[in-house]
Amino acid sequence: MTKETFLHDKHLKLGAKMVDFAGWHMPVQYTSIIEEHKTVRENVGIFDVSHMGEVFVSGKDSLAFLQKIVPQDISKLAYEKAVYCQLTNKKGGLIDDLIIYKLGINFYLIICNAARIDEDLNWMVRNKKGLDVKIDNQSHNYSLLAVQGPKADALLRTMGLDTLQESFSIKPASICGKKLLISRTGYTGEDGYELLVENEFSEELWDEILDYGKDFGIKPIGLGARDTLRLEAGLHLYGNDLNENITPIEAGLSWSVPKDKKEDYNGKDVIMSQIANGVTKRLIGLKMLDKSIARHEYEVYKNGEKIGFITSGGISPILNANIAMAYVKNDKDICIGSVVQVMIREKLHNAEVVKRPFVNKNNRVKI
């Protein structure tokens, strides 16, 4: 049975085109993907991302537990701060990618991808053996709204937000009289917030944000623009760019893996070996040199040899070009500025290897 968020009827009333995504009936677009994309880049948009999972971890061994299941060094995570990390298997592959927030002493919040909640919980329970840890899945009790764009902060301050937050921080807050947790995080490459609120208040909060946001050019944004925004920002999508056979190092996420973490964790030997010795494949960015679009799983070639495959691809409304990410063999000749080919409908199309992110990210805010 396809699940619905508490805001499902709101989307229908707004005329959203609905699709099944990760077992949920979700809005893919309200007007056009390009219009919604540009709204977030230039003004502010609101997303319903209530399909994401919220898992609270507590207990005297909660830190030891988290240190065991992710490569990041959670002991360095400060109160009311967040960190991006991965849930790894014993071979270093990615069961999921996560954001972990520290809410208090031995009290953490983990945000999981919608399609991976069951797999994540199963793996967590398997890894808590012998530890005093409570794993509390509260995904069904909360809604998650993302307010993203250069005007997001100004909008929320007109609604009563009075906490000062830098990027990757989380705080309790009150907006229009509703108590919630607000984090300065997002999946667009723009400044913005994610608001975790109890389901019973989500519909009213959604309406209030849209009402206050009229003066800021706000629009509701669907999953289509969410995907083009994250692709321009070079952000990974689980199931496309990440899976259980890809390690953080192969995915270009070595910046999120500390080399000096003392504790053992699942897949550490493989990951440390790749850091020391290199990898056989790596993730690159591509810009198509014609109007063709490189789609997921299309093959990539160089000099007539198959060298890899596309993981994510689509239009970049800001660059007015088609872009993609691909795993290719780790070869010094496949470098920034070199040209490869993508097989599209039995014809090879040229693409240039370019840096990621494809556009400048504006999501790092300090106070």
Salt bridges, closest charged atoms under 4 A:
GLU4 OE1 - HIS8 ND1 3.64
ASP9 OD1 - HIS8 ND1 3.40
GLU35 OE2 - LYS219 NZ 3.85
ASP48 OD2 - HIS11 NE2 2.79
ASP61 OD1 - LYS60 NZ 3.60
GLU80 OE1 - LYS171 NZ 2.98
ASP153 OD2 - ARG157 NE 3.14
ASP153 OD1 - ARG184 NH2 3.69
GLU166 OE2 - LYS81 NZ 2.71
GLU190 OE2 - ARG41 NH1 3.21
ASP191 OD2 - ARG184 NH2 2.76
GLU204 OE2 - LYS178 NZ 3.31
ASP207 OD2 - LYS10 NZ 2.55
GLU208 OE1 - LYS178 NZ 2.88
ASP211 OD1 - LYS214 NZ 3.51
ASP227 OD1 - ARG230 NE 2.86
GLU232 OE1 - HIS37 NE2 2.79
GLU232 OE1 - ARG41 NE 2.98
ASP241 OD2 - ARG230 NH1 2.93
GLU244 OE2 - ARG116 NH2 2.67
GLU250 OE2 - LYS281 NZ 3.34
ASP260 OD2 - LYS76 NZ 3.56
ASP290 OD2 - HIS349 ND1 2.73
GLU297 OE2 - HIS296 NE2 3.68
GLU299 OE2 - LYS306 NZ 3.35
GLU305 OE2 - LYS329 NZ 3.00
ASP331 OD2 - LYS329 NZ 3.94
ASP333 OD1 - LYS332 NZ 3.73
